């Protein structure tokens, strides 16, 4: 034995094999809202380590947003609820540590950005948090500028937040959280109202946050954007119980079929692969990205016989990509009208519509016709004027006389009650249209205004509750529903009156995959039965799956108005309008071994039970 080895002063200290203390610790958490019968979530357990990015998935109503509010003490300290189990941040009990103290550790972006915007300018909203942490003025100014530049709002720093579009408000809410510099950032559907280019900007900012060593808890349905940032995935079932917790590979790749059955969102490439497997394709490794799906298909042999369907036509497997592209470009409005029962009669006519908001002109001399029986998507970058256009069509924003005709009447000269019988409108934020104290009364309100009998009102309202999975929530206040349940209720209130035209602003916002599919199938069925559908959305896959025709709004003007296939074939148009190809089309367009797949844009065209 050497002298050094025998010297107790040089002996190594005992190694501490204990795992590091988690930044966020969640143990057996169950939360029961005031007046609710059951806890949602029912039992959640997971940790978040310093510097870790965790994606939280679960069906609509599983308690994801509720759990997010518990991470910074808002539940139960500000929102009445009973919390059992443990939520701890840096060892501080979130249920009892003052929210102001927890704010130094946890930054929050709510599902509804309006809930956290409180001042008169964009700049002041971002500066508010650092100021309340008593930071030096120079630090407040530097943090505010950096955060606003990260989300692309620095040039609009002097504007009132109320002047921003829904996506603009979402960016502002994210900037407010970034400026806090919290070591844990909790984001609830942060990209739900953002255009495709805006989603890329936000995830660039989040990657920078993660690179700084800060942690992120992400509730997100856009998995195509999220998986590149995510370290771990936690999955809740419909009751809000933890059913999976592991790496992206272990959970999303290894348990894709199980997650699909639960009804949560998966990357579109993954959903496509599952549909192809059901059709007989041998794809042993589940792809998560477009590049992985392309690679898997290039290595796989097609089952025999095999064909795909595009635009309701069966295209043989031997068809060339050039043939498919030519076929897509001949998908003119005339052919689509014949296939989908569209008439020449105008459901909505817009002529010379110009609208201003304050000093800013939002719409410039817009002309647009939506024919009866069409399914039209209105797309464009945040702030382009999409929502304003459709709100003017529905009379939510009063248009100038003679500029908008709905089902034959001048919208400016028609009372809202009469207009609502001709066109139903669903707001981007469901809470903006709720007026009753129970879910039942919210649905029944429009029917009562039409003088229907109590028995008919009860029957139609009960049927609508069942249709949207809300029968157990009839006596609940609409504001106490989950985000997804609020969206379903808002759509139900527009549908129940039976208007021949239905306009919806971001209809899948806050929905899990199963509910989104169910809602969109309902819209498709209504459309096939004759209802005219107009949808404002940033979801390019939704557009590809359902819209006969796509209207692109850019800087308050109609930049394009064409068959959906033609819009997605125009790369210059997409790039200059802040749009992107649908994820499925992006994945399949590079497949050369199986040319029939190169023209597919819709999951349901892949077969295998895809809807």
ChimeraX attribute file (.defattr): number of C-alpha atoms within 10 A of each C-alpha:
attribute: neighborCount
match mode: 1-to-1
recipient: residues
	/A:1	5
	/A:2	6
	/A:3	8
	/A:4	10
	/A:5	11
	/A:6	10
	/A:7	9
	/A:8	9
	/A:9	9
	/A:10	10
	/A:11	10
	/A:12	8
	/A:13	7
	/A:14	6
	/A:15	6
	/A:16	7
	/A:17	6
	/A:18	6
	/A:19	7
	/A:20	9
	/A:21	14
	/A:22	17
	/A:23	22
	/A:24	23
	/A:25	21
	/A:26	20
	/A:27	15
	/A:28	16
	/A:29	23
	/A:30	23
	/A:31	25
	/A:32	19
	/A:33	18
	/A:34	11
	/A:35	11
	/A:36	13
	/A:37	8
	/A:38	12
	/A:39	20
	/A:40	24
	/A:41	26
	/A:42	21
	/A:43	20
	/A:44	25
	/A:45	19
	/A:46	18
	/A:47	18
	/A:48	20
	/A:49	18
	/A:50	19
	/A:51	18
	/A:52	21
	/A:53	26
	/A:54	28
	/A:55	25
	/A:56	22
	/A:57	25
	/A:58	28
	/A:59	25
	/A:60	24
	/A:61	23
	/A:62	24
	/A:63	26
	/A:64	25
	/A:65	20
	/A:66	23
	/A:67	22
	/A:68	23
	/A:69	20
	/A:70	24
	/A:71	27
	/A:72	30
	/A:73	26
	/A:74	19
	/A:75	23
	/A:76	19
	/A:77	17
	/A:78	11
	/A:79	14
	/A:80	13
	/A:81	19
	/A:82	15
	/A:83	19
	/A:84	16
	/A:85	13
	/A:86	17
	/A:87	27
	/A:88	23
	/A:89	22
	/A:90	15
	/A:91	12
	/A:92	16
	/A:93	17
	/A:94	25
	/A:95	21
	/A:96	14
	/A:97	15
	/A:98	15
	/A:99	18
	/A:100	13
	/A:101	14
	/A:102	22
	/A:103	21
	/A:104	18
	/A:105	19
	/A:106	25
	/A:107	24
	/A:108	24
	/A:109	26
	/A:110	20
	/A:111	25
	/A:112	21
	/A:113	21
	/A:114	16
	/A:115	10
	/A:116	16
	/A:117	21
	/A:118	14
	/A:119	15
	/A:120	13
	/A:121	18
	/A:122	29
	/A:123	25
	/A:124	21
	/A:125	21
	/A:126	30
	/A:127	25
	/A:128	18
	/A:129	22
	/A:130	22
	/A:131	16
	/A:132	13
	/A:133	14
	/A:134	10
	/A:135	12
	/A:136	10
	/A:137	12
	/A:138	9
	/A:139	15
	/A:140	21
	/A:141	18
	/A:142	12
	/A:143	21
	/A:144	28
	/A:145	19
	/A:146	15
	/A:147	26
	/A:148	24
	/A:149	15
	/A:150	20
	/A:151	23
	/A:152	18
	/A:153	20
	/A:154	16
	/A:155	10
	/A:156	15
	/A:157	20
	/A:158	13
	/A:159	15
	/A:160	15
	/A:161	22
	/A:162	16
	/A:163	15
	/A:164	17
	/A:165	19
	/A:166	21
	/A:167	22
	/A:168	24
	/A:169	24
	/A:170	28
	/A:171	28
	/A:172	29
	/A:173	27
	/A:174	29
	/A:175	30
	/A:176	29
	/A:177	24
	/A:178	26
	/A:179	24
	/A:180	27
	/A:181	20
	/A:182	20
	/A:183	22
	/A:184	31
	/A:185	24
	/A:186	26
	/A:187	23
	/A:188	24
	/A:189	20
	/A:190	26
	/A:191	27
	/A:192	23
	/A:193	28
	/A:194	25
	/A:195	25
	/A:196	22
	/A:197	15
	/A:198	22
	/A:199	22
	/A:200	14
	/A:201	17
	/A:202	22
	/A:203	18
	/A:204	14
	/A:205	19
	/A:206	22
	/A:207	17
	/A:208	13
	/A:209	20
	/A:210	20
	/A:211	11
	/A:212	11
	/A:213	14
	/A:214	21
	/A:215	25
	/A:216	29
	/A:217	24
	/A:218	24
	/A:219	23
	/A:220	23
	/A:221	27
	/A:222	18
	/A:223	19
	/A:224	17
	/A:225	18
	/A:226	20
	/A:227	20
	/A:228	13
	/A:229	19
	/A:230	20
	/A:231	16
	/A:232	21
	/A:233	22
	/A:234	24
	/A:235	25
	/A:236	26
	/A:237	22
	/A:238	19
	/A:239	17
	/A:240	25
	/A:241	21
	/A:242	22
	/A:243	14
	/A:244	18
	/A:245	19
	/A:246	15
	/A:247	17
	/A:248	20
	/A:249	17
	/A:250	14
	/A:251	18
	/A:252	27
	/A:253	17
	/A:254	14
	/A:255	14
	/A:256	24
	/A:257	16
	/A:258	12
	/A:259	23
	/A:260	17
	/A:261	9
	/A:262	18
	/A:263	20
	/A:264	24
	/A:265	24
	/A:266	24
	/A:267	23
	/A:268	24
	/A:269	26
	/A:270	25
	/A:271	21
	/A:272	27
	/A:273	27
	/A:274	22
	/A:275	21
	/A:276	22
	/A:277	18
	/A:278	14
	/A:279	17
	/A:280	15
	/A:281	19
	/A:282	17
	/A:283	17
	/A:284	10
	/A:285	12
	/A:286	23
	/A:287	26
	/A:288	25
	/A:289	22
	/A:290	23
	/A:291	15
	/A:292	16
	/A:293	25
	/A:294	20
	/A:295	15
	/A:296	19
	/A:297	24
	/A:298	15
	/A:299	12
	/A:300	14
	/A:301	14
	/A:302	18
	/A:303	13
	/A:304	9
	/A:305	8
	/A:306	14
	/A:307	18
	/A:308	19
	/A:309	20
	/A:310	19
	/A:311	18
	/A:312	9
	/A:313	9
	/A:314	11
	/A:315	20
	/A:316	14
	/A:317	17
	/A:318	11
	/A:319	17
	/A:320	18
	/A:321	20
	/A:322	13
	/A:323	14
	/A:324	19
	/A:325	16
	/A:326	12
	/A:327	16
	/A:328	20
	/A:329	16
	/A:330	15
	/A:331	18
	/A:332	17
	/A:333	17
	/A:334	11
	/A:335	12
	/A:336	17
	/A:337	18
	/A:338	10
	/A:339	12
	/A:340	16
	/A:341	15
	/A:342	24
	/A:343	14
	/A:344	11
	/A:345	13
	/A:346	17
	/A:347	23
	/A:348	23
	/A:349	20
	/A:350	20
	/A:351	14
	/A:352	15
	/A:353	21
	/A:354	18
	/A:355	22
	/A:356	11
	/A:357	10
	/A:358	8
	/A:359	6
	/A:360	9
	/A:361	13
	/A:362	19
	/A:363	23
	/A:364	16
	/A:365	14
	/A:366	17
	/A:367	15
	/A:368	16
	/A:369	15
	/A:370	22
	/A:371	20
	/A:372	23
	/A:373	25
	/A:374	27
	/A:375	26
	/A:376	25
	/A:377	27
	/A:378	24
	/A:379	27
	/A:380	27
	/A:381	22
	/A:382	26
	/A:383	21
	/A:384	22
	/A:385	25
	/A:386	28
	/A:387	25
	/A:388	20
	/A:389	26
	/A:390	20
	/A:391	20
	/A:392	20
	/A:393	25
	/A:394	27
	/A:395	25
	/A:396	16
	/A:397	15
	/A:398	16
	/A:399	23
	/A:400	16
	/A:401	12
	/A:402	16
	/A:403	20
	/A:404	28
	/A:405	24
	/A:406	22
	/A:407	20
	/A:408	13
	/A:409	16
	/A:410	20
	/A:411	27
	/A:412	21
	/A:413	16
	/A:414	14
	/A:415	11
	/A:416	16
	/A:417	11
	/A:418	11
	/A:419	21
	/A:420	22
	/A:421	17
	/A:422	20
	/A:423	27
	/A:424	23
	/A:425	26
	/A:426	26
	/A:427	20
	/A:428	21
	/A:429	22
	/A:430	23
	/A:431	16
	/A:432	10
	/A:433	14
	/A:434	19
	/A:435	12
	/A:436	15
	/A:437	13
	/A:438	18
	/A:439	28
	/A:440	23
	/A:441	20
	/A:442	22
	/A:443	29
	/A:444	23
	/A:445	17
	/A:446	19
	/A:447	22
	/A:448	14
	/A:449	9
	/A:450	12
	/A:451	9
	/A:452	12
	/A:453	10
	/A:454	11
	/A:455	9
	/A:456	12
	/A:457	19
	/A:458	17
	/A:459	11
	/A:460	15
	/A:461	25
	/A:462	17
	/A:463	14
	/A:464	22
	/A:465	20
	/A:466	12
	/A:467	15
	/A:468	18
	/A:469	13
	/A:470	20
	/A:471	16
	/A:472	10
	/A:473	17
	/A:474	18
	/A:475	12
	/A:476	17
	/A:477	17
	/A:478	24
	/A:479	16
	/A:480	16
	/A:481	16
	/A:482	20
	/A:483	24
	/A:484	22
	/A:485	23
	/A:486	24
	/A:487	25
	/A:488	27
	/A:489	27
	/A:490	27
	/A:491	24
	/A:492	19
	/A:493	24
	/A:494	23
	/A:495	21
	/A:496	19
	/A:497	20
	/A:498	16
	/A:499	17
	/A:500	21
	/A:501	29
	/A:502	25
	/A:503	25
	/A:504	23
	/A:505	23
	/A:506	20
	/A:507	26
	/A:508	24
	/A:509	25
	/A:510	25
	/A:511	25
	/A:512	24
	/A:513	20
	/A:514	16
	/A:515	21
	/A:516	22
	/A:517	16
	/A:518	16
	/A:519	20
	/A:520	17
	/A:521	14
	/A:522	14
	/A:523	21
	/A:524	18
	/A:525	12
	/A:526	18
	/A:527	22
	/A:528	16
	/A:529	12
	/A:530	18
	/A:531	22
	/A:532	26
	/A:533	25
	/A:534	22
	/A:535	27
	/A:536	23
	/A:537	26
	/A:538	28
	/A:539	24
	/A:540	20
	/A:541	20
	/A:542	19
	/A:543	26
	/A:544	25
	/A:545	18
	/A:546	18
	/A:547	21
	/A:548	24
	/A:549	26
	/A:550	25
	/A:551	21
	/A:552	22
	/A:553	25
	/A:554	21
	/A:555	18
	/A:556	21
	/A:557	20
	/A:558	21
	/A:559	14
	/A:560	16
	/A:561	19
	/A:562	17
	/A:563	23
	/A:564	24
	/A:565	24
	/A:566	18
	/A:567	21
	/A:568	24
	/A:569	14
	/A:570	11
	/A:571	13
	/A:572	11
	/A:573	16
	/A:574	16
	/A:575	12
	/A:576	13
	/A:577	23
	/A:578	17
	/A:579	23
	/A:580	20
	/A:581	20
	/A:582	20
	/A:583	19
	/A:584	25
	/A:585	23
	/A:586	19
	/A:587	25
	/A:588	24
	/A:589	18
	/A:590	21
	/A:591	21
	/A:592	15
	/A:593	15
	/A:594	19
	/A:595	21
	/A:596	26
	/A:597	28
	/A:598	23
	/A:599	27
	/A:600	26
	/A:601	27
	/A:602	23
	/A:603	23
	/A:604	17
	/A:605	23
	/A:606	24
	/A:607	18
	/A:608	18
	/A:609	13
	/A:610	16
	/A:611	15
